[in-house]
Amino acid sequence: MWPFFLRIIIFLRKVRLKMVFSESLKKNSDFQNVYKNGKSYANKYLVMYVLENNTDKNRLGISVSRKVGNSVVRHRFTRLVRESYRLHENIFNSGLDIVVVARKSASLAGYAEIESALLHLSKLHHIIKIYFYDEEN
């Protein structure tokens, strides 16, 4: 019985959870294109730029300056944004380049604050398919 559970644990470690409907934005020219031609909204923790990319997939780019913190803090923020996007990726419209920029206050924010900020900016950009909130705000 013990080897069976050990095999399950090893299998689960090998399985990586990925974004299904999206890719990463990697090239500097792609980031610059979104900054220059995209629309931006901001809140306390994030600035979000959105531009249509004329494909059927979204591309997510995350930018974190050294002003936010050391490499541990910056990488933690990147993981939080990527995870909150991954969990809500099915409610985002397709065909978008999305760049999320961290503000300095994001260094102290937890997962719930980052997730809330990401969904708030998505609502402002009108890039969410399903609305979980009232239309007045």
Secondary structure, DSSP 8 states (H G I E B T S, - for coil): -HHHHHHHHHHHHH-----SSEEE---HHHHHHHHHHSEEEE-SSEEEEEEE-SSSSEEEEEE--TTT-SHHHHHHHHHHHHHHHHHHGGGB-SSEEEEEEE-GGGGG--HHHHHHHHHHHHHHHT-BSS--S-TT-
